[in-house]
């Protein structure tokens, strides 16, 4: 019985949060056909615009539109 409880406690503690294993930011690749379009993103700490193809770094918790 002790081993079962120990195994359950170990499994529960190893689950952890995804931000621990994947970080708190994510690279978002933006492309278009033809390239050279302006992409405007809102929902980040600072409104961002880039010319495609480009990569934007965003917090995983951001509500990007």
KABELFEN-V261287 format. One record per helix or strand. SS is the DSSP state (alpha for helix, beta for strand). FROM is the first residue (numbers start at 1). TO is the last residue. If there is no record, write none. Layout:
# KABELFEN-V261287
{{SS:FROM:TO} {SS:FROM:TO}}
This chain:
# KABELFEN-V261287
{{alpha:2:15} {alpha:18:22} {beta:25:30} {beta:38:41} {beta:48:51} {beta:54:59}}
